[in-house]
Amino acid sequence: MNDGTKIRSNSALTPYFLKGYYYVFRAFKFIIISLKVLAYGIFHPSVIFNFLFGVVTEIAEFHKRCGGRVRNFREAALYRDLTAAVRFFKSNCFNADFGTIRPMEAQVLAAVAAHLRPKTVFEMGTYTGFSTLHLIENTPPDTVIYTLDLPQDKAEIVLRNDLHEAHRDIKNINLNARRHFDAAREGGRVVELFGDTMTFDFSPYYGKIDFVFIDANHSYLYVKSDTENALRMLSARGVILWHDYDFIHPGVFKLINEIARDKRIYYIERTRYALYIKNAEGVRP
Ligand SMILES: C[S@@+](CC[C@H](N)C(=O)[O-])C[C@H]1O[C@@H](n2cnc3c(N)ncnc32)[C@H](O)[C@@H]1O
């Protein structure tokens, strides 16, 4: 029973002793856990891969902040609007695959698209359509989504700049990947386009696209060309989102840091996204 008497410690040092004991105990537990994970990893090598992947991801996350030119998305009015709205968006993390955006990135894409309510979207890099599906599910029913990828028959591909990096990109993906959406069933909302972004004619879309998502070829020359086309396609309220802004994709990393010299570009924490808002402070859905 509590009769209101305060419990006094025996000595003034007791709280420090307890604190010290707590930290030593936690450190000891951490060593034991690390050893268990190491032992588990020896028998399950894929765990080590996941672990290293996590470490590299964390380093990449902090590396982006070191350059200083690209700003934190938290500084943007759009971020303040998004957090104030406290809304929920549609996302299915289970269909994320090697080569697609990650689950957290899918949620961010869904949130940004739902908040901006673009009338037109242009995606470069369809692949399985995982990101396309997030765009379909999180935009108004009259939004049209153009999504461009290489022809599904590899024999048809003649890359204008047959760079080593560009080639590696193509090898890593399965061009015949099954799409997560059925363009025909989306009632004209999704327009699948086929071609090489370097040679594709973007001129019919100039000034008409509210949201461009760039995730095709990751070599510097391609991302530069894709970005120039994206800037030409942007409408007055247009936004560009790049995927793979990290040191693992040096072409994207270099290009984003370059354009951040004279444009306000944001990185989005816990993702590999970089974002450009044409009408920086005035973007409202
Ligand atoms: C990383 S995947 C896109 C993943 C997709 N955005 C997602 O998260 O679901 C890159 C895609 O870009 C396509 N691609 C690569 N180079 C391209 C090029 N030069 N022109 C058009 N598409 C290209 C590849 O065929 C591949 O499907």
The ligand as a MOL file (V3000), in Angstrom:
LIG
                    3D

  0  0  0     0  0            999 V3000
M  V30 BEGIN CTAB
M  V30 COUNTS 27 29 0 0 0
M  V30 BEGIN ATOM
M  V30 1 C 14.6990 -0.4340 -61.9410 0
M  V30 2 S 13.5850 -0.9710 -63.1620 0 CHG=1
M  V30 3 C 12.1350 -0.0210 -62.8390 0
M  V30 4 C 11.4110 -0.4810 -61.5980 0
M  V30 5 C 10.0300 0.0910 -61.4520 0
M  V30 6 N 10.0520 1.5510 -61.4790 0
M  V30 7 C 9.4340 -0.3730 -60.1390 0
M  V30 8 O 9.8820 0.0670 -59.0930 0
M  V30 9 O 8.5300 -1.1970 -60.1590 0 CHG=-1
M  V30 10 C 14.2580 -0.1710 -64.5440 0
M  V30 11 C 13.4760 -0.3690 -65.8200 0
M  V30 12 O 13.9560 0.5680 -66.7730 0
M  V30 13 C 14.0190 -0.0210 -68.0240 0
M  V30 14 N 15.0410 0.6330 -68.8280 0
M  V30 15 C 16.3790 0.5280 -68.7250 0
M  V30 16 N 16.9690 1.2650 -69.6540 0
M  V30 17 C 15.9900 1.8630 -70.3600 0
M  V30 18 C 15.9780 2.7420 -71.4650 0
M  V30 19 N 17.0970 3.1560 -72.0230 0
M  V30 20 N 14.7750 3.1490 -71.9390 0
M  V30 21 C 13.6250 2.7270 -71.3820 0
M  V30 22 N 13.5810 1.9010 -70.3210 0
M  V30 23 C 14.7510 1.4660 -69.8290 0
M  V30 24 C 14.3770 -1.4790 -67.7530 0
M  V30 25 O 13.9440 -2.2860 -68.8320 0
M  V30 26 C 13.6390 -1.7450 -66.4480 0
M  V30 27 O 12.4060 -2.3470 -66.6770 0
M  V30 END ATOM
M  V30 BEGIN BOND
M  V30 1 1 1 2
M  V30 2 1 2 3
M  V30 3 1 2 10
M  V30 4 1 3 4
M  V30 5 1 4 5
M  V30 6 1 5 6
M  V30 7 1 5 7
M  V30 8 2 7 8
M  V30 9 1 7 9
M  V30 10 1 10 11
M  V30 11 1 11 12
M  V30 12 1 11 26
M  V30 13 1 12 13
M  V30 14 1 13 14
M  V30 15 1 13 24
M  V30 16 1 14 15
M  V30 17 1 14 23
M  V30 18 2 15 16
M  V30 19 1 16 17
M  V30 20 1 17 18
M  V30 21 2 17 23
M  V30 22 1 18 19
M  V30 23 2 18 20
M  V30 24 1 20 21
M  V30 25 2 21 22
M  V30 26 1 22 23
M  V30 27 1 24 25
M  V30 28 1 24 26
M  V30 29 1 26 27
M  V30 END BOND
M  V30 END CTAB
M  END
